[in-house]
């Protein structure tokens, strides 16, 4: 049960915190009702704030993806390579692209749309390194004019995002488009340190931005997962108490069944302390072996469950993960506590 709690916490927090920089990065955007877009002037203003360490603009437009003779309509997300480090979003298959690298990352639904891999239901690594070209349609919501931009050279597929809940989309490096976006949807802003996040947030709010911080999600998720782990731990403690009562009864019955054996031992010269130590050692070994046996059963059941979930995830086109995780310190704690419970439950019968 506790392994389940830790596994859920690891999966959730791991999804939220893929990179260290994402923890001290804020996502800023204008409210939709203002009809305002982020421009280069906004970037200069944000960069001038002392608490700002680094920014990464993001724009989204409708576009076309071309692979061989197939063309599909997708959402194009025009970014800079530092986006992945600041956002914490990384491809599930493959890797992110770097500065001056003519590469792209697209969703699995976009791969299916172009038929770039053989298996239409599961993303395959053999679709990596294939070349795609893109056309982007720059259009303001308040303006009917459309301006087209194209990639200056084919982009190599570096990674695939397997989230099937999102529409087909692609991440395109801004430097490989023949025209820069006229405006941007949002901007990622990295603070200089954890201590300056709140000050930076306040100044951005004063400028009219709405702010989303990943660190807030991590804090809330950590609190929730600690509560869940604690509740699951309470069930485990209750099981230990029941086990202690069971061992106490077992030792009492064992002593009553061995009265004549004890009498023979004492008649041969054993003292009361010798008999007490004999029963204490027996209860200690019982607790120790019970703890080890329980750990083997618990971890074994968890690994079987992980194996089943990973097989299911791979068949459905998702990424494999472990939902049962047992920390080493917890294994040591269980062995120690079960041995101590054996001693405590055997103390009175031994006496």
C-alpha atoms as one frame of an Amber mdcrd trajectory, in Angstrom:
protein
   0.000   0.000   0.000   2.785   2.415   0.867   4.600   1.457  -2.354   1.447
   2.423  -4.244   1.423   5.810  -2.493   5.076   6.444  -3.338   4.568   5.266
  -6.895   1.643   7.627  -7.461   3.653  10.484  -5.975   6.675   9.689  -8.152
   4.614   9.460 -11.340   2.691  12.673 -10.666   5.614  14.779  -9.462   7.829
  13.327 -12.179   5.344  14.484 -14.808   5.260  17.971 -13.292   8.999  18.321
 -12.740  10.830  16.998 -15.780  13.587  19.634 -15.532  15.031  21.647 -12.658
  14.528  25.001 -14.390  10.805  24.372 -14.853  10.321  24.721 -11.083  11.351
  28.386 -11.114   9.651  29.239 -14.421   6.412  31.210 -14.751   4.020  31.065
 -17.694   2.627  34.505 -18.558  -0.198  35.353 -20.959  -2.854  38.028 -21.392
  -6.485  37.290 -20.425  -8.522  36.175 -23.436 -11.144  38.868 -22.884  -8.549
  41.637 -23.427  -7.803  40.544 -27.044  -4.158  41.422 -26.379  -1.223  39.493
 -27.820   2.343  39.376 -26.599   4.759  41.354 -28.776   8.482  42.109 -28.892
   7.889  45.198 -26.751   6.498  42.950 -24.019   9.630  40.810 -24.188  11.836
  43.860 -23.714   9.729  44.968 -20.756   9.843  41.502 -19.141  13.593  41.133
 -19.724  14.152  44.478 -17.985  12.662  43.147 -14.719  15.614  42.407 -12.363
  14.123  39.065 -11.250  13.993  37.773 -14.844  16.784  35.391 -15.783  15.588
  33.959 -19.114  12.520  34.014 -21.368  11.110  31.680 -23.997   8.293  32.966
 -26.274   5.628  30.609 -27.603   3.226  31.209 -30.492   0.503  28.937 -31.850
  -0.979  29.058 -35.338  -2.781  26.734 -37.696  -0.416  25.141 -40.167   0.266
  22.312 -42.557   2.628  19.389 -42.188   4.100  17.762 -45.304   5.652  14.313
 -45.466   6.439  12.919 -48.899   3.119  13.242 -50.810   0.877  13.634 -47.744
  -0.300  16.953 -46.296  -2.208  17.386 -43.040  -3.675  20.266 -41.067  -2.153
  20.647 -37.579  -1.461  23.156 -34.814   2.063  24.544 -35.061   3.793  25.677
 -31.874   6.672  27.972 -32.751   9.269  27.955 -29.992  12.930  28.331 -29.143
  14.995  25.316 -28.001  15.073  26.506 -24.365  11.296  25.933 -24.235  11.750
  22.275 -23.280  14.083  23.102 -20.404  11.855  25.867 -19.032   8.502  24.134
 -19.544   9.604  20.683 -18.414   7.815  19.118 -21.384   9.953  16.476 -23.067
   9.159  13.997 -25.852   8.096  10.506 -24.797  10.052   8.966 -27.659  13.327
  10.396 -28.928  14.859  13.635 -27.659  14.412  17.409 -27.789  16.166  19.549
 -30.386  19.011  21.953 -29.645  20.071  25.393 -30.830  20.712  25.647 -34.597
  19.372  22.121 -35.139  16.931  21.682 -38.014  14.578  19.364 -36.158  11.010
  19.076 -34.947   8.943  17.270 -32.329   5.414  16.223 -33.253   2.532  14.444
 -31.575   1.737  10.816 -32.260  -1.577  11.852 -33.835   0.369  14.016 -36.290
   2.605  11.046 -37.119  -0.502   8.968 -37.818  -1.902  11.805 -39.932   1.105
  11.732 -42.245   1.567   7.958 -42.182   5.223   8.379 -41.265   5.410   5.050
 -39.430   4.153   1.577 -40.230   2.087   0.925 -37.095  -0.883   3.308 -37.028
  -1.772   2.457 -33.423   1.588   2.648 -31.671   4.374   5.204 -32.133   7.497
   3.577 -33.500  11.078   4.748 -33.157  11.642   3.950 -36.833   9.721   7.134
 -37.696  12.441   9.235 -36.049  14.925  11.099 -38.266  12.407  11.319 -41.117
  12.131  14.725 -42.779   9.059  17.004 -42.610   8.303  20.442 -44.004   5.788
  22.913 -42.578   3.691  25.854 -43.653   2.335  28.239 -40.980  -0.631  30.595
 -41.398  -0.154  33.789 -39.385  -3.576  35.248 -38.646  -4.755  37.601 -35.932
  -8.189  36.897 -34.476  -9.238  40.471 -35.181  -7.787  40.534 -38.692  -8.879
  38.429 -41.641  -5.543  38.788 -43.462  -3.397  35.646 -43.536   0.359  35.669
 -43.890   2.150  32.437 -44.751   5.506  31.283 -43.447   7.460  28.202 -44.499
  10.347  26.232 -43.092  13.559  27.180 -44.863  14.660  23.523 -44.981  13.191
  20.114 -44.083  13.128  19.406 -40.355  14.285  16.069 -38.972  11.903  14.335
 -36.559  13.722  14.213 -33.225  10.921  13.154 -30.897   7.302  12.106 -30.543
   4.778  13.084 -27.848   2.322  10.252 -27.281  -0.538  12.243 -25.693  -3.591
  11.141 -27.697  -5.931  13.635 -25.994  -4.456  16.611 -27.847  -5.065  17.482
 -31.510  -2.221  16.914 -34.003   0.522  19.459 -33.308   4.204  20.080 -33.917
   6.965  22.061 -32.206   8.904  24.092 -34.758  12.075  26.097 -34.006  11.488
  29.759 -34.812  14.915  30.193 -36.411  14.017  27.796 -39.254  10.981  29.766
 -40.472  11.389  32.335 -43.235   9.162  34.778 -41.331   8.986  35.366 -37.593
   5.580  35.266 -35.855   3.905  38.684 -35.690   2.763  38.042 -32.110   2.913
  35.365 -29.424   0.403  33.493 -27.288   2.458  33.167 -24.099   5.948  33.476
 -22.727   7.886  31.337 -20.261   9.871  33.386 -17.772  12.577  31.853 -15.618
  13.259  33.605 -12.315  16.787  34.188 -11.068  16.139  31.943  -8.040  13.394
  30.339  -5.973  13.411  33.351  -3.636  12.546  35.802  -6.434   9.602  33.880
  -7.903   6.938  35.664  -5.831   8.407  39.103  -6.540   8.550  38.339 -10.272
   4.978  37.030 -10.200   3.698  40.210  -8.524   5.411  42.484 -11.044   4.040
  40.518 -13.995   0.515  40.626 -12.563   0.856  44.415 -12.249   1.644  44.496
 -15.980  -1.698  42.788 -16.713  -0.504  39.204 -17.220  -2.135  36.057 -15.945
   0.444  33.782 -14.344   0.671  30.017 -14.087   3.508  28.549 -12.016   4.518
  24.902 -12.098   5.901  25.143  -8.580   2.360  25.828  -7.303   1.128  22.620
  -8.922   4.056  20.692  -7.437   3.335  22.013  -3.933  -0.361  21.145  -4.168
   0.346  17.720  -5.652   2.936  16.997  -2.950   0.454  17.842  -0.193  -2.241
  15.636  -1.706   0.134  12.729  -2.271   1.503  12.966   1.279  -2.054  12.671
   2.601  -2.732   9.663   0.349   0.543   7.998   1.384  -0.219   8.659   5.061
  -3.695   7.127   4.750  -2.252   4.062   3.024   0.431   3.911   5.718  -2.250
   3.854   8.426  -3.668   0.687   6.864  -0.182  -0.783   6.976   0.249   0.133
  10.662  -3.123  -1.453  11.428  -1.908  -4.626   9.710   1.250  -4.589  11.859
  -0.826  -4.252  15.040  -2.973  -7.192  14.003   0.205  -9.154  13.241   1.616
  -8.295  16.683  -1.536  -9.564  18.405  -1.398 -12.724  16.299   2.260 -13.303
  17.222   1.482 -12.726  20.919  -1.237 -15.387  20.808   1.048 -17.717  18.844
   3.812 -17.403  21.430   1.384 -17.986  24.332   0.039 -21.152  22.672   3.583
 -22.258  21.814   4.659 -21.899  25.442   1.634 -23.760  26.802   2.297 -26.619
  24.369   5.952 -26.841  25.442   5.660 -26.804  29.249   7.153 -30.301  29.538
   9.984 -29.375  27.143  10.797 -26.334  29.274  10.721 -28.486  32.399  13.231
 -30.917  30.904  15.510 -28.016  29.846  15.414 -26.503  33.325  16.026 -29.893
  34.980  19.196 -30.129  32.852  20.437 -26.850  34.339  18.886 -24.083  32.182
  18.036 -20.916  34.104  14.896 -18.778  33.792  16.856 -16.255  31.706  17.961
 -19.046  29.331  14.349 -20.069  28.746  13.280 -16.439  28.339  16.056 -15.774
  25.831  15.107 -18.923  23.918  11.520 -17.744  23.486  12.613 -14.168  22.724
  14.975 -15.359  20.009  12.208 -17.515  18.553   9.813 -14.560  18.400  12.571
 -12.343  16.950  13.300 -14.822  14.163   9.563 -15.211  13.528   9.171 -11.439
  13.171  12.297 -11.117  10.999  11.293 -13.901   8.614   7.710 -12.634   8.542
   8.959  -9.150   7.577  11.216 -10.523   4.845   8.440 -12.762   3.549   5.984
  -9.857   3.525   8.447  -7.664   1.627   9.013 -10.383  -0.970   5.256 -10.835
  -1.428   4.559  -7.091  -1.484   7.323  -6.155  -3.912   6.583  -9.217  -6.049
   2.893  -8.299  -6.331   3.842  -4.693  -7.108   6.269  -5.741  -9.853   3.640
  -7.999 -11.407   1.185  -5.093 -11.384   3.837  -2.815 -12.940   4.519  -5.395
 -15.637   0.821  -5.680 -16.485   0.368  -1.895 -16.616   3.448  -1.448 -18.811
   2.260  -4.086 -21.275  -1.162  -2.428 -21.405   0.379   1.042 -21.843   2.606
  -0.113 -24.699  -0.311  -1.769 -26.499  -2.366   1.418 -26.185   0.502   3.547
 -27.480   1.413   5.090 -24.136   4.668   5.349 -22.220   5.597   2.636 -19.725
   5.753   3.598 -16.053   5.884   1.985 -12.615   3.025   2.720 -10.233   4.426
   0.602  -7.367   7.775   1.911  -6.064   9.413   0.705  -2.840  12.244   2.882
  -1.445  15.235   1.054   0.044  14.904   2.894   3.356  11.319   1.678   3.648
  12.409  -1.941   3.131  14.974  -1.550   5.918  12.335   0.090   8.132   9.911
  -2.804   7.612  12.532  -5.452   8.409  13.587  -3.569  11.546  10.047  -2.856
  12.734   8.840  -6.418  12.120  11.806  -7.763  14.116  11.068  -5.358  16.974
   7.391  -6.293  16.899   8.474  -9.923  17.202  10.513  -9.093  20.297   7.751
  -7.012  21.885   5.000  -9.544  21.197   7.184 -12.377  22.538   8.329 -10.579
  25.693   5.372 -11.448  27.945   5.077 -15.112  26.867   8.846 -15.505  27.296
   8.698 -13.984  30.767
